[in-house]
Amino acid sequence: MNDRGLSDARLLAASVDDDGAFRVLYDRYAREILRYHRRRCGDDETAFDLVAETFAQAWCVRSAFRDEADGSAAPWLYGIARNVLLQSVRRQRLEDSARQRLGAMGQSGRSHLTPEESWLDGADELLESLPAEQRRAVELRILEDMNYEGVARVLAITPETARMRVHRALKALRKRGSTMAGDMR
């Protein structure tokens, strides 16, 4: 598939019928997601397992993707990566449920590292860079998958204010995320 000019959102929409579209998205973000996981766990093999699970989860829910970031899937993918990491640490084992559902288990020589709390250090660095009210709105909307009415109820604000906070936060995250990705290259 030719990816010139196609936004991440268009690639995800196309991936429902064209596996190659998802591959383009994977190629765009795999290195960044690998860096994200490698910084947390400090082990290449484990980081690769976490990346595989992140993209397997993304594949499984790609049809439910909602474009909340002007065509960018970065906040969505980092949210999935964060959740995969959190699940692994909470369960004290590497998560591979999506890969099992897809029949995409890799090598049998998996890492025997036990996920540690220290892996979560810095996992929220992008979110922490936001003002508290924007951060909480994004957590509720993106990470907890609440609709804007639900976010508004929890935060005791109007749905329009909730939508604006999420929009501003995602815009800031997109800008900060692309700056960080550029710094890592």
C-alpha positions in Angstrom: 0.0 0.0 0.0 1.2 3.5 -0.8 1.1 5.5 2.4 1.9 9.0 1.0 -0.4 11.5 2.5 -2.6 9.1 4.3 -3.3 9.9 7.9 -3.1 7.3 10.6 -6.9 7.5 10.9 -7.3 6.7 7.2 -4.8 3.8 7.4 -6.8 2.3 10.3 -10.0 2.7 8.4 -8.5 1.1 5.4 -7.0 -1.7 7.5 -10.4 -3.3 8.0 -10.2 -4.4 4.4 -6.5 -4.1 3.6 -3.9 -5.7 5.9 -1.2 -3.7 4.2 -2.7 -0.4 5.6 -2.1 -1.7 9.1 1.4 -2.7 8.2 2.1 0.9 7.1 0.8 2.1 10.5 3.0 -0.4 12.2 6.1 0.7 10.2 5.4 4.3 11.3 5.2 3.6 15.0 6.9 0.3 15.8 10.3 1.9 16.6 8.7 4.6 18.9 6.6 2.0 20.7 9.7 -0.2 21.1 11.7 2.7 22.6 8.8 3.4 24.9 8.8 -0.2 26.2 12.6 -0.6 26.2 13.0 2.5 28.4 10.7 0.9 30.9 11.7 -2.7 31.1 15.4 -2.5 30.0 15.3 -5.8 28.2 15.2 -6.1 24.4 13.4 -9.4 24.2 10.8 -8.3 26.7 10.3 -5.0 24.9 9.8 -6.8 21.6 7.1 -9.0 23.3 5.4 -5.9 24.7 5.5 -4.2 21.2 4.0 -7.3 19.6 1.2 -7.3 22.2 0.6 -3.6 21.8 0.1 -3.9 18.0 -1.9 -7.1 18.4 -4.2 -5.3 20.7 -4.4 -2.4 18.3 -5.2 -4.8 15.4 -8.0 -6.4 17.4 -9.7 -3.0 18.2 -8.7 -1.1 15.0 -12.3 -0.9 13.8 -13.3 0.9 17.0 -10.6 3.6 16.5 -12.0 7.1 16.9 -10.0 10.0 15.4 -9.5 12.2 18.4 -6.2 13.7 17.3 -6.6 15.2 13.9 -5.7 12.0 12.1 -2.9 10.8 14.4 -3.0 7.4 16.0 -0.1 8.2 18.3 -2.1 9.0 21.5 -4.2 5.9 20.8 -1.2 3.6 20.3 0.6 5.0 23.3 -2.5 4.5 25.4 -2.6 0.8 24.3 1.1 0.5 25.0 0.6 1.9 28.5 -2.3 -0.4 29.2 -0.3 -3.5 28.0 2.5 -2.4 30.3 0.1 -1.9 33.2 -1.6 -5.2 32.7 1.8 -7.0 32.6 2.9 -5.4 35.8 -0.4 -6.0 37.6 -0.5 -9.7 36.5 3.3 -10.1 37.1 3.6 -11.7 33.7 4.0 -10.6 30.1 0.6 -10.1 28.5 0.0 -12.0 25.3 -3.7 -12.4 25.1 -4.2 -10.6 21.8 -1.4 -12.4 20.1 -2.9 -15.7 21.3 -6.3 -14.7 19.9 -4.6 -13.8 16.6 -2.5 -17.0 16.6 0.5 -14.8 16.3 2.7 -16.2 19.0 6.3 -15.6 18.2 9.3 -17.6 19.2 8.8 -20.2 21.9 11.9 -18.9 23.8 10.1 -16.1 25.5 11.7 -13.9 28.1 11.4 -15.1 31.7 11.6 -11.7 33.2 8.9 -10.9 35.7 7.4 -7.5 35.1 8.4 -5.0 37.8 6.8 -1.8 39.1 9.9 0.1 38.0 8.8 -0.4 34.4 6.0 2.1 35.0 8.5 4.8 35.9 8.1 7.6 33.3 5.1 5.8 31.6 3.0 8.8 32.1 5.6 11.4 31.2 3.6 12.8 28.3 0.4 12.9 30.3 2.2 14.5 33.3 3.3 17.4 31.1 -0.3 18.5 30.7 -2.2 20.8 33.1 -4.1 18.7 35.7 -7.6 19.4 34.3 -6.5 18.4 30.7 -4.7 15.3 31.9 -7.7 14.0 33.9 -10.0 14.7 30.9 -7.7 12.7 28.6 -7.4 9.9 31.1 -11.2 9.6 31.4 -11.9 10.0 27.6 -9.0 8.0 26.1 -7.7 5.6 28.7 -11.0 4.8 30.4 -13.0 5.1 27.2 -15.7 7.4 28.6 -17.9 9.5 26.3 -17.8 13.3 26.8 -21.0 13.3 28.8 -19.4 10.8 31.3 -16.2 12.9 31.4 -18.3 16.0 32.1 -20.2 14.2 34.9 -17.0 13.1 36.6 -15.3 16.5 36.3 -18.5 18.5 37.1 -18.2 20.5 33.8 -20.2 20.7 30.6 -19.7 18.2 27.8 -18.4 21.1 25.6 -15.8 22.0 28.2 -14.8 18.3 28.4 -14.5 18.1 24.6 -12.3 21.3 24.6 -10.0 20.0 27.4 -9.5 16.7 25.5 -8.9 18.5 22.2 -6.3 20.8 23.7 -4.6 18.0 25.6 -4.4 15.8 22.5 -3.0 18.7 20.5 -0.3 19.3 23.1 0.4 15.5 23.3 0.7 15.3 19.6 3.2 18.2 19.5 5.2 16.9 22.5 5.1 13.3 21.2 6.5 14.3 17.7 9.2 16.3 19.4 10.2 13.4 21.6 10.2 11.0 18.7 12.4 13.4 16.7 14.8 13.6 19.7 15.1 9.7 19.8 15.9 9.3 16.1 
